[in-house]
Amino acid sequence: MAEEHSALKNHFLKLFGHMRWADMNVLNLIEKEKVSNGKPVDLLSHVVLAEETWIKRITGENYDTQVWKPLSVKECRILAEKTNAKFMEYITSLPEEDFWKNISYKTSKGVDYTTQVEDILTHVALHGMYHRGQIILQMRNEKKDVVATDYVLFVR
């Protein structure tokens, strides 16, 4: 029998399922179109580095605040797969009351902040959507094939 979760936990599991699906669709597109550098890869590197930074912040691991480093497409895939699995494991095991727990961290500019886990998870899901849209637009402008990563396509 499948484990039952609260509505909030199910919501985030679905959002992060979409994040994984969309990340993989964009990665597959970049590989298919043989894009190995430039703006699409820079943006993809940023997405996966930011996802890794956020999971490390909320789990208390040491993290690098530099989220604009260039990665290869292969490195992006490895990091995305690893980080997406960590988010799903984290959300699945998160006690309900911990969605409102405050996490303190340093931004990429070295500024200290405190944010609730629920808000961090929402930010991570939306941040990737924003940048994947930029990647698609950039590739479309370069006359390359594109994919749709809309949430509704994932849930269909």
Contacts in CASP RR format, 6 or more apart in sequence:
PFRMAT RR
TARGET T0000
AUTHOR 0000-0000-0000
METHOD contacts of the structure
MODEL  1
MAEEHSALKNHFLKLFGHMRWADMNVLNLIEKEKVSNGKPVDLLSHVVLA
EETWIKRITGENYDTQVWKPLSVKECRILAEKTNAKFMEYITSLPEEDFW
KNISYKTSKGVDYTTQVEDILTHVALHGMYHRGQIILQMRNEKKDVVATD
YVLFVR
3 92 0 8 1.000
5 13 0 8 1.000
5 92 0 8 1.000
6 96 0 8 1.000
8 96 0 8 1.000
8 99 0 8 1.000
8 118 0 8 1.000
9 91 0 8 1.000
9 92 0 8 1.000
9 94 0 8 1.000
9 96 0 8 1.000
9 99 0 8 1.000
12 91 0 8 1.000
12 121 0 8 1.000
12 125 0 8 1.000
13 88 0 8 1.000
13 91 0 8 1.000
13 92 0 8 1.000
14 155 0 8 1.000
15 121 0 8 1.000
15 122 0 8 1.000
15 125 0 8 1.000
16 84 0 8 1.000
16 87 0 8 1.000
16 88 0 8 1.000
16 91 0 8 1.000
16 121 0 8 1.000
16 124 0 8 1.000
16 125 0 8 1.000
17 84 0 8 1.000
17 88 0 8 1.000
17 154 0 8 1.000
18 125 0 8 1.000
18 151 0 8 1.000
18 154 0 8 1.000
18 155 0 8 1.000
19 51 0 8 1.000
19 84 0 8 1.000
19 87 0 8 1.000
19 124 0 8 1.000
19 125 0 8 1.000
19 128 0 8 1.000
20 80 0 8 1.000
20 84 0 8 1.000
20 88 0 8 1.000
21 149 0 8 1.000
21 154 0 8 1.000
22 128 0 8 1.000
22 129 0 8 1.000
22 132 0 8 1.000
22 149 0 8 1.000
22 154 0 8 1.000
23 47 0 8 1.000
23 48 0 8 1.000
23 51 0 8 1.000
23 80 0 8 1.000
23 84 0 8 1.000
23 128 0 8 1.000
23 132 0 8 1.000
24 80 0 8 1.000
25 147 0 8 1.000
25 149 0 8 1.000
26 44 0 8 1.000
26 132 0 8 1.000
26 135 0 8 1.000
26 136 0 8 1.000
26 147 0 8 1.000
26 149 0 8 1.000
27 44 0 8 1.000
27 73 0 8 1.000
27 76 0 8 1.000
27 77 0 8 1.000
27 80 0 8 1.000
28 147 0 8 1.000
29 139 0 8 1.000
29 145 0 8 1.000
29 146 0 8 1.000
29 147 0 8 1.000
30 40 0 8 1.000
30 41 0 8 1.000
30 44 0 8 1.000
30 73 0 8 1.000
30 135 0 8 1.000
30 139 0 8 1.000
31 73 0 8 1.000
32 145 0 8 1.000
33 139 0 8 1.000
33 144 0 8 1.000
33 145 0 8 1.000
35 41 0 8 1.000
35 73 0 8 1.000
35 139 0 8 1.000
35 144 0 8 1.000
36 72 0 8 1.000
36 73 0 8 1.000
37 70 0 8 1.000
39 134 0 8 1.000
39 135 0 8 1.000
39 138 0 8 1.000
40 135 0 8 1.000
40 138 0 8 1.000
40 139 0 8 1.000
41 70 0 8 1.000
41 71 0 8 1.000
41 72 0 8 1.000
41 73 0 8 1.000
41 76 0 8 1.000
42 68 0 8 1.000
42 70 0 8 1.000
43 131 0 8 1.000
43 134 0 8 1.000
43 135 0 8 1.000
43 138 0 8 1.000
44 71 0 8 1.000
44 73 0 8 1.000
44 76 0 8 1.000
44 131 0 8 1.000
44 135 0 8 1.000
45 68 0 8 1.000
45 69 0 8 1.000
45 70 0 8 1.000
45 71 0 8 1.000
45 75 0 8 1.000
45 76 0 8 1.000
46 67 0 8 1.000
46 68 0 8 1.000
46 131 0 8 1.000
47 80 0 8 1.000
47 127 0 8 1.000
47 128 0 8 1.000
47 131 0 8 1.000
47 132 0 8 1.000
48 71 0 8 1.000
48 76 0 8 1.000
48 79 0 8 1.000
48 80 0 8 1.000
48 83 0 8 1.000
49 64 0 8 1.000
49 66 0 8 1.000
49 67 0 8 1.000
49 68 0 8 1.000
49 69 0 8 1.000
49 71 0 8 1.000
49 79 0 8 1.000
50 67 0 8 1.000
50 124 0 8 1.000
50 127 0 8 1.000
50 128 0 8 1.000
51 79 0 8 1.000
51 80 0 8 1.000
51 83 0 8 1.000
51 84 0 8 1.000
51 87 0 8 1.000
51 124 0 8 1.000
51 128 0 8 1.000
52 63 0 8 1.000
52 79 0 8 1.000
52 82 0 8 1.000
52 83 0 8 1.000
53 63 0 8 1.000
53 64 0 8 1.000
53 65 0 8 1.000
53 67 0 8 1.000
53 108 0 8 1.000
54 120 0 8 1.000
54 123 0 8 1.000
54 124 0 8 1.000
55 61 0 8 1.000
55 83 0 8 1.000
55 86 0 8 1.000
55 87 0 8 1.000
55 90 0 8 1.000
56 62 0 8 1.000
56 63 0 8 1.000
57 63 0 8 1.000
57 103 0 8 1.000
57 105 0 8 1.000
57 120 0 8 1.000
58 90 0 8 1.000
58 103 0 8 1.000
58 117 0 8 1.000
58 120 0 8 1.000
59 86 0 8 1.000
59 90 0 8 1.000
65 106 0 8 1.000
65 107 0 8 1.000
65 108 0 8 1.000
65 109 0 8 1.000
65 110 0 8 1.000
66 108 0 8 1.000
67 108 0 8 1.000
68 108 0 8 1.000
71 79 0 8 1.000
87 124 0 8 1.000
91 121 0 8 1.000
94 117 0 8 1.000
98 117 0 8 1.000
99 116 0 8 1.000
99 117 0 8 1.000
99 118 0 8 1.000
99 121 0 8 1.000
100 116 0 8 1.000
100 117 0 8 1.000
100 118 0 8 1.000
101 116 0 8 1.000
101 117 0 8 1.000
102 114 0 8 1.000
102 115 0 8 1.000
102 116 0 8 1.000
102 117 0 8 1.000
103 114 0 8 1.000
103 115 0 8 1.000
103 116 0 8 1.000
103 117 0 8 1.000
103 120 0 8 1.000
104 112 0 8 1.000
104 113 0 8 1.000
104 114 0 8 1.000
105 112 0 8 1.000
105 113 0 8 1.000
105 114 0 8 1.000
105 115 0 8 1.000
106 112 0 8 1.000
106 113 0 8 1.000
107 113 0 8 1.000
115 123 0 8 1.000
129 149 0 8 1.000
129 151 0 8 1.000
132 149 0 8 1.000
133 149 0 8 1.000
136 146 0 8 1.000
136 147 0 8 1.000
136 148 0 8 1.000
136 149 0 8 1.000
139 145 0 8 1.000
139 146 0 8 1.000
140 146 0 8 1.000
END
